[in-house]
Amino acid sequence: MVSGLGLAASAAPATATPASCVLEVEDKSYIDGQCSFELLSGDDGSFKIMGAAGDYFAYVYVEGENRATAHWNEIAGVNRAHTPLGALTRDGACWISDTARICATAVVQKTELPPFGKWDCEVMGFTLDAQTYNVSGQEFPVVQIDKLGDQGYYVVLPDNYGIGLFEIEENSLVWYSQASGDAFDCRRE
C-alpha cells in the first residue's frame, strides 16, 4: 500500500521515519527540510509530520482519493494540533489548499544521489550527465566519474582537470575546483 505521500505504508505499528517535509501556512514556512514522518493507524495513508526541531507539526487525514483535511499546532512547542487547515487536495508529494501546503518525501541517502542535472551556483552554472559537463556555456566531455565513498563524486575532464561534488542532496550540492580551490554552494534548477 502507498501512503498519502508515496511513502510506504505497512500494517506494523506507526513509527516515525526521517523524511524531507514542507509545512506552509498563509505563505509562511514552518517546516522546510528534515522532519519525521509517521503513518497514523489505519491504511488510508493519513500521516503526521514534525519538523526536526520538534516545534511544529501537522496531521493530514486522508478522506478519499486526492482528498484530505489537516490540522496543525500553529504555536511553536504546543503539543496539540488544534488549528484546522481545512480541505486539501493532493498534488504529487503535497497536499494543498488556498492557504496551506504540506509535503513529505522519503529521504534518499546522499551516496545514492548522482550529481546529474542542471545546477545554479550563483556565480556560475553547470549541467552534468554521464557524458558531458557544461559550465557557463562551455561543453567538455566527461572522461570519468569516480564515487568518493560516502563523500561525493570526482568528475575528471580532459587534461585531467577535475571537479569535486560534495554534500549532494536532492536539490543542493557543493561544487569544488581542485585547481583553483574555489567552492560554491549550488541549487538544482
Backbone as CSV, one residue per row, in Angstrom:
resi,resn,N_x,N_y,N_z,CA_x,CA_y,CA_z,C_x,C_y,C_z
1,MET,0.843,-1.189,0.000,0.000,0.000,0.000,0.874,1.232,0.000
2,VAL,0.422,2.283,-0.598,1.181,3.526,-0.640,0.427,4.559,0.167
3,SER,1.164,5.312,0.960,0.529,6.315,1.803,0.102,7.512,0.977
4,GLY,-0.461,8.484,1.659,-0.909,9.700,1.012,0.188,10.453,0.302
5,LEU,1.435,10.256,0.656,2.516,10.985,0.012,3.520,10.078,-0.648
6,GLY,3.177,8.847,-0.867,4.076,7.976,-1.582,5.122,7.306,-0.713
7,LEU,5.092,7.485,0.580,5.992,6.757,1.459,5.316,5.446,1.814
8,ALA,6.051,4.382,1.893,5.477,3.047,2.072,4.714,2.923,3.379
9,ALA,3.566,2.317,3.297,2.754,2.053,4.482,2.846,0.571,4.802
10,SER,2.626,0.234,6.050,2.628,-1.176,6.427,1.617,-1.392,7.535
11,ALA,1.398,-2.656,7.862,0.459,-2.979,8.927,1.118,-2.892,10.296
12,ALA,2.416,-2.671,10.342,3.138,-2.565,11.606,2.718,-1.299,12.339
13,PRO,2.977,-1.248,13.648,2.648,-0.045,14.402,3.357,1.172,13.819
14,ALA,2.731,2.326,13.960,3.293,3.553,13.414,4.639,3.865,14.056
15,THR,5.598,4.173,13.211,6.926,4.557,13.655,7.360,5.745,12.821
16,ALA,7.927,6.751,13.456,8.403,7.915,12.721,9.654,7.550,11.936
17,THR,9.706,8.005,10.688,10.872,7.787,9.849,11.363,9.133,9.334
18,PRO,12.660,9.244,9.070,13.183,10.503,8.529,12.579,10.789,7.157
19,ALA,12.333,12.047,6.895,11.780,12.476,5.610,12.208,13.914,5.362
20,SER,11.839,14.407,4.221,12.016,15.816,3.892,10.617,16.390,3.753
21,CYS,10.307,17.441,4.514,8.931,17.935,4.580,8.833,19.436,4.370
22,VAL,7.627,19.842,4.019,7.272,21.252,3.916,5.946,21.443,4.639
23,LEU,5.880,22.484,5.464,4.621,22.929,6.053,4.581,24.435,5.864
24,GLU,3.681,24.880,4.996,3.492,26.307,4.753,2.042,26.647,5.042
25,VAL,1.845,27.736,5.782,0.502,28.204,6.100,0.470,29.702,5.850
26,GLU,-0.514,30.143,5.071,-0.653,31.564,4.735,0.666,32.134,4.203
27,ASP,1.310,31.395,3.300,2.562,31.792,2.639,3.754,31.933,3.577
28,LYS,3.658,31.394,4.777,4.791,31.394,5.707,5.255,29.951,5.909
29,SER,6.575,29.753,5.879,7.142,28.410,6.014,7.412,28.087,7.482
30,TYR,6.912,26.933,7.928,7.132,26.481,9.299,8.026,25.245,9.343
31,ILE,7.963,24.413,8.329,8.864,23.265,8.186,9.337,23.283,6.740
32,ASP,10.637,23.182,6.546,11.199,23.116,5.198,12.518,22.364,5.269
33,GLY,12.453,21.065,5.111,13.663,20.251,5.175,13.441,19.011,6.014
34,GLN,14.479,18.636,6.746,14.445,17.397,7.520,13.287,17.397,8.514
35,CYS,12.629,16.240,8.607,11.485,16.099,9.506,11.311,14.628,9.839
36,SER,10.315,14.350,10.667,9.916,12.959,10.889,8.538,12.777,10.265
37,PHE,8.325,11.606,9.699,7.077,11.251,9.034,6.534,10.021,9.731
38,GLU,5.266,10.057,10.094,4.666,8.926,10.800,3.286,8.636,10.224
39,LEU,3.096,7.412,9.764,1.768,6.998,9.324,0.879,6.831,10.544
40,LEU,-0.368,7.241,10.418,-1.323,7.060,11.502,-1.944,5.680,11.364
41,SER,-2.630,5.220,12.391,-3.242,3.889,12.328,-4.254,3.845,11.195
42,GLY,-4.496,2.674,10.702,-5.381,2.515,9.558,-4.550,2.412,8.294
43,ASP,-5.228,2.200,7.192,-4.493,2.019,5.948,-4.915,3.023,4.883
44,ASP,-5.401,4.191,5.312,-5.864,5.177,4.337,-4.776,6.149,3.902
45,GLY,-3.579,6.072,4.501,-2.490,6.965,4.133,-2.403,8.221,4.979
46,SER,-3.251,8.354,6.005,-3.170,9.515,6.893,-1.829,9.507,7.617
47,PHE,-1.308,10.700,7.915,0.038,10.782,8.477,0.246,12.048,9.303
48,LYS,1.369,12.069,9.991,1.809,13.222,10.779,3.226,13.566,10.333
49,ILE,3.520,14.872,10.197,4.895,15.315,10.002,5.272,16.214,11.169
50,MET,6.550,16.173,11.553,7.056,17.042,12.613,8.424,17.556,12.192
51,GLY,8.617,18.856,12.305,9.898,19.455,11.965,11.014,18.913,12.835
52,ALA,12.251,19.006,12.335,13.408,18.459,13.043,13.553,19.044,14.445
53,ALA,13.181,20.300,14.627,13.287,20.933,15.943,12.160,20.509,16.880
54,GLY,11.133,19.863,16.339,10.016,19.406,17.160,9.049,20.501,17.551
55,ASP,9.214,21.698,16.988,8.358,22.805,17.400,7.047,22.891,16.624
56,TYR,7.033,22.448,15.367,5.805,22.473,14.579,5.500,21.085,14.033
57,PHE,4.201,20.775,13.930,3.784,19.508,13.342,2.390,19.660,12.751
58,ALA,2.041,18.719,11.890,0.719,18.725,11.266,0.249,17.293,11.064
59,TYR,-1.060,17.123,11.116,-1.704,15.851,10.815,-2.478,16.020,9.511
60,VAL,-2.360,15.048,8.628,-3.148,15.016,7.394,-4.001,13.755,7.451
61,TYR,-5.319,13.953,7.371,-6.269,12.846,7.428,-6.835,12.621,6.027
62,VAL,-6.398,11.549,5.389,-6.841,11.242,4.031,-8.279,10.740,4.097
63,GLU,-9.146,11.359,3.284,-10.577,11.051,3.324,-11.094,10.455,2.025
64,GLY,-10.226,10.157,1.126,-10.620,9.595,-0.161,-9.540,9.905,-1.179
65,GLU,-9.797,9.487,-2.399,-8.802,9.712,-3.442,-8.565,11.211,-3.645
66,ASN,-7.338,11.635,-3.406,-6.911,13.033,-3.585,-7.639,14.026,-2.682
67,ARG,-8.240,13.560,-1.582,-8.941,14.448,-0.650,-8.457,14.203,0.767
68,ALA,-8.254,15.286,1.517,-7.824,15.160,2.913,-8.202,16.424,3.672
69,THR,-8.143,16.328,4.993,-8.219,17.505,5.855,-6.968,17.493,6.718
70,ALA,-6.642,18.643,7.292,-5.418,18.724,8.093,-5.606,19.665,9.272
71,HIS,-4.789,19.438,10.298,-4.707,20.296,11.480,-3.228,20.461,11.818
72,TRP,-2.898,21.560,12.483,-1.511,21.770,12.911,-1.488,22.474,14.246
73,ASN,-0.287,22.571,14.848,-0.213,23.141,16.193,-0.091,24.659,16.208
74,GLU,0.163,25.324,15.137,0.189,26.781,14.947,1.151,27.529,15.862
75,ILE,1.218,27.211,17.127,2.119,27.892,18.067,3.264,26.942,18.388
76,ALA,4.483,27.417,18.156,5.672,26.579,18.361,5.667,25.963,19.751
77,GLY,5.900,24.662,19.807,6.011,23.960,21.079,4.712,23.449,21.661
78,VAL,3.572,23.937,21.183,2.287,23.442,21.678,2.141,21.996,21.217
79,ASN,1.695,21.123,22.121,1.684,19.695,21.797,0.356,19.174,21.255
80,ARG,-0.534,20.057,20.843,-1.800,19.637,20.256,-2.019,20.384,18.940
81,ALA,-2.547,19.654,17.969,-2.819,20.239,16.654,-4.284,20.671,16.590
82,HIS,-4.596,21.772,17.245,-5.975,22.243,17.332,-6.401,23.121,16.157
83,THR,-5.463,23.671,15.413,-5.822,24.622,14.367,-6.101,23.907,13.046
84,PRO,-7.342,24.002,12.546,-7.666,23.327,11.286,-7.050,24.044,10.085
85,LEU,-6.639,23.249,9.118,-6.141,23.785,7.850,-7.141,23.545,6.728
86,GLY,-8.253,22.910,7.055,-9.324,22.726,6.091,-9.101,21.592,5.118
87,ALA,-9.857,21.647,4.031,-9.807,20.611,2.999,-8.597,20.828,2.105
88,LEU,-7.939,19.719,1.766,-6.762,19.762,0.905,-6.943,18.787,-0.249
89,THR,-6.239,19.037,-1.335,-6.199,18.103,-2.454,-4.749,17.721,-2.706
90,ARG,-4.578,16.536,-3.236,-3.229,16.030,-3.462,-2.638,16.628,-4.732
91,ASP,-1.351,16.988,-4.641,-0.587,17.485,-5.780,0.805,16.870,-5.684
92,GLY,0.987,15.695,-6.276,2.265,14.987,-6.185,2.536,14.555,-4.759
93,ALA,3.671,14.992,-4.203,4.041,14.643,-2.833,3.458,15.621,-1.823
94,CYS,2.551,16.479,-2.267,1.997,17.519,-1.392,0.480,17.426,-1.303
95,TRP,-0.023,17.966,-0.219,-1.451,18.197,-0.030,-1.593,19.701,0.083
96,ILE,-2.487,20.301,-0.739,-2.551,21.756,-0.819,-3.983,22.275,-0.714
97,SER,-4.066,23.540,-0.288,-5.316,24.295,-0.305,-4.933,25.727,-0.668
98,ASP,-5.891,26.631,-0.593,-5.585,28.035,-0.873,-4.675,28.638,0.189
99,THR,-4.651,28.049,1.382,-3.885,28.647,2.481,-2.776,27.770,3.039
100,ALA,-2.705,26.506,2.628,-1.719,25.601,3.236,-1.101,24.670,2.201
101,ARG,0.108,24.242,2.511,0.823,23.252,1.688,1.600,22.345,2.633
102,ILE,1.337,21.034,2.541,2.011,20.041,3.379,2.596,18.984,2.449
103,CYS,3.910,18.791,2.529,4.595,17.845,1.642,5.506,16.945,2.458
104,ALA,5.721,15.736,1.963,6.690,14.825,2.581,7.228,13.892,1.509
105,THR,8.536,13.758,1.483,9.181,12.808,0.577,10.196,12.005,1.367
106,ALA,10.398,10.786,0.935,11.373,9.922,1.598,12.760,10.527,1.460
107,VAL,13.573,10.357,2.479,14.947,10.836,2.437,15.776,9.816,1.679
108,VAL,16.515,10.299,0.701,17.425,9.451,-0.054,18.822,9.708,0.487
109,GLN,19.535,8.643,0.774,20.889,8.807,1.283,21.724,9.571,0.265
110,LYS,22.571,10.466,0.741,23.391,11.282,-0.139,24.188,10.442,-1.120
111,THR,24.688,9.299,-0.694,25.514,8.472,-1.568,24.710,7.868,-2.707
112,GLU,23.397,7.848,-2.617,22.561,7.293,-3.668,22.197,8.334,-4.719
113,LEU,22.519,9.581,-4.474,22.122,10.637,-5.385,23.239,10.972,-6.363
114,PRO,23.076,10.656,-7.637,24.086,11.086,-8.595,23.961,12.595,-8.802
115,PRO,25.058,13.252,-9.123,25.027,14.713,-9.264,24.562,15.177,-10.638
116,PHE,23.879,14.308,-11.394,23.454,14.682,-12.735,22.329,15.706,-12.680
117,GLY,22.332,16.619,-13.653,21.278,17.609,-13.746,21.827,18.986,-14.017
118,LYS,20.963,19.969,-13.865,21.310,21.371,-14.100,21.393,22.070,-12.747
119,TRP,22.514,22.776,-12.501,22.798,23.367,-11.199,23.115,24.853,-11.325
120,ASP,22.615,25.646,-10.387,22.898,27.081,-10.309,23.759,27.326,-9.079
121,CYS,24.970,27.833,-9.320,25.922,28.083,-8.227,26.120,29.581,-8.016
122,GLU,25.158,30.397,-8.357,25.138,31.850,-8.263,26.169,32.509,-9.168
123,VAL,27.463,32.258,-8.974,28.482,32.892,-9.814,28.674,32.165,-11.135
124,MET,28.178,30.964,-11.231,28.235,30.177,-12.464,27.199,29.074,-12.366
125,GLY,26.953,28.440,-13.484,26.034,27.318,-13.504,26.640,26.192,-14.311
126,PHE,26.160,24.973,-14.076,26.661,23.853,-14.861,25.585,22.790,-15.002
127,THR,25.762,21.979,-16.044,24.949,20.785,-16.211,25.897,19.604,-16.330
128,LEU,25.446,18.471,-15.849,26.278,17.277,-15.881,25.417,16.069,-16.201
129,ASP,25.888,15.262,-17.151,25.332,13.931,-17.350,26.514,12.979,-17.466
130,ALA,26.282,11.738,-17.760,27.361,10.747,-17.762,28.413,11.014,-18.841
131,GLN,28.060,11.780,-19.879,28.997,12.020,-20.972,29.507,13.452,-21.081
132,THR,28.768,14.432,-20.547,29.074,15.837,-20.816,28.985,16.699,-19.558
133,TYR,29.956,17.610,-19.439,29.950,18.636,-18.396,29.899,19.972,-19.120
134,ASN,28.888,20.788,-18.840,28.730,22.086,-19.478,28.742,23.137,-18.384
135,VAL,29.740,24.030,-18.444,29.853,25.082,-17.440,29.817,26.431,-18.146
136,SER,28.858,27.248,-17.771,28.703,28.596,-18.323,28.789,28.608,-19.845
137,GLY,28.143,27.644,-20.489,28.081,27.603,-21.940,29.216,26.861,-22.624
138,GLN,30.240,26.454,-21.897,31.341,25.685,-22.481,31.134,24.209,-22.172
139,GLU,31.198,23.382,-23.220,30.935,21.958,-23.067,32.231,21.154,-23.105
140,PHE,32.354,20.203,-22.166,33.532,19.341,-22.087,33.069,17.891,-21.980
141,PRO,33.781,16.980,-22.651,33.439,15.567,-22.481,33.877,15.080,-21.099
142,VAL,33.066,14.234,-20.502,33.417,13.630,-19.217,34.303,12.420,-19.499
143,VAL,35.501,12.421,-18.915,36.422,11.306,-19.078,36.064,10.189,-18.105
144,GLN,35.741,10.583,-16.874,35.480,9.591,-15.832,34.745,10.264,-14.680
145,ILE,33.898,9.509,-14.007,33.254,9.972,-12.774,33.539,8.928,-11.710
146,ASP,34.212,9.351,-10.644,34.556,8.449,-9.547,33.714,8.786,-8.332
147,LYS,33.169,7.767,-7.713,32.446,7.958,-6.456,33.465,7.968,-5.328
148,LEU,33.374,8.944,-4.462,34.311,9.097,-3.354,33.686,8.579,-2.065
149,GLY,33.436,7.290,-2.000,32.813,6.701,-0.814,31.497,7.381,-0.520
150,ASP,31.309,7.760,0.734,30.099,8.469,1.138,30.242,9.976,0.972
151,GLN,31.387,10.428,0.472,31.691,11.853,0.436,31.125,12.594,-0.770
152,GLY,31.089,11.964,-1.932,30.614,12.651,-3.120,31.167,12.025,-4.375
153,TYR,31.397,12.859,-5.400,31.885,12.396,-6.693,33.035,13.283,-7.157
154,TYR,33.940,12.692,-7.930,35.028,13.428,-8.559,34.865,13.250,-10.055
155,VAL,34.689,14.356,-10.783,34.457,14.331,-12.221,35.758,14.707,-12.917
156,VAL,36.267,13.793,-13.754,37.509,14.027,-14.486,37.165,14.473,-15.901
157,LEU,37.746,15.613,-16.294,37.551,16.184,-17.619,38.859,16.058,-18.403
158,PRO,38.892,16.456,-19.687,40.149,16.390,-20.444,41.289,17.112,-19.720
159,ASP,42.518,16.703,-20.010,43.735,17.243,-19.392,43.764,16.993,-17.887
160,ASN,43.051,15.971,-17.430,42.988,15.600,-16.011,42.463,16.712,-15.106
161,TYR,41.741,17.670,-15.670,41.102,18.685,-14.841,39.950,18.005,-14.113
162,GLY,39.830,18.262,-12.829,38.784,17.602,-12.065,38.008,18.549,-11.180
163,ILE,36.764,18.196,-10.958,35.924,18.926,-10.007,35.333,17.926,-9.027
164,GLY,35.188,18.365,-7.799,34.555,17.549,-6.776,33.140,18.031,-6.530
165,LEU,32.243,17.110,-6.319,30.851,17.421,-5.996,30.535,16.724,-4.685
166,PHE,30.270,17.526,-3.651,30.136,17.012,-2.297,28.813,17.431,-1.679
167,GLU,28.484,16.826,-0.529,27.267,17.155,0.224,26.049,17.137,-0.689
168,ILE,25.963,16.114,-1.510,24.913,16.027,-2.519,23.595,15.636,-1.866
169,GLU,22.611,16.484,-2.072,21.247,16.218,-1.653,20.362,16.346,-2.877
170,GLU,19.082,16.122,-2.711,18.179,16.134,-3.857,18.262,17.445,-4.630
171,ASN,18.340,18.569,-3.937,18.308,19.869,-4.600,19.499,20.756,-4.292
172,SER,20.572,20.208,-3.744,21.747,21.028,-3.457,23.010,20.177,-3.456
173,LEU,24.133,20.848,-3.688,25.438,20.213,-3.594,26.490,21.299,-3.455
174,VAL,27.716,20.888,-3.139,28.853,21.804,-3.095,29.771,21.441,-4.254
175,TRP,30.084,22.432,-5.093,30.985,22.281,-6.238,32.361,22.750,-5.800
176,TYR,33.405,21.964,-6.112,34.765,22.303,-5.691,35.735,22.094,-6.844
177,SER,36.562,23.116,-7.119,37.617,23.004,-8.125,38.939,22.758,-7.421
178,GLN,39.546,21.625,-7.718,40.842,21.314,-7.119,41.905,22.287,-7.619
179,ALA,41.826,22.700,-8.891,42.833,23.585,-9.478,42.817,24.976,-8.849
180,SER,41.638,25.562,-8.688,41.553,26.933,-8.168,41.295,26.996,-6.668
181,GLY,40.768,25.918,-6.109,40.400,25.923,-4.697,39.040,26.549,-4.437
182,ASP,38.346,26.981,-5.495,37.021,27.586,-5.335,35.999,26.531,-4.927
183,ALA,35.073,26.934,-4.086,33.963,26.070,-3.683,32.689,26.905,-3.697
184,PHE,31.622,26.350,-4.261,30.355,27.066,-4.361,29.202,26.166,-3.928
185,ASP,28.254,26.752,-3.213,27.002,26.070,-2.898,26.105,26.185,-4.123
186,CYS,25.549,25.075,-4.555,24.741,25.053,-5.774,23.348,24.505,-5.478
187,ARG,22.379,24.995,-6.229,20.989,24.550,-6.125,20.560,23.976,-7.464
188,ARG,19.781,22.899,-7.407,19.265,22.303,-8.639,18.266,23.261,-9.274
189,GLU,18.374,23.404,-10.588,17.424,24.262,-11.317,16.236,23.449,-11.763
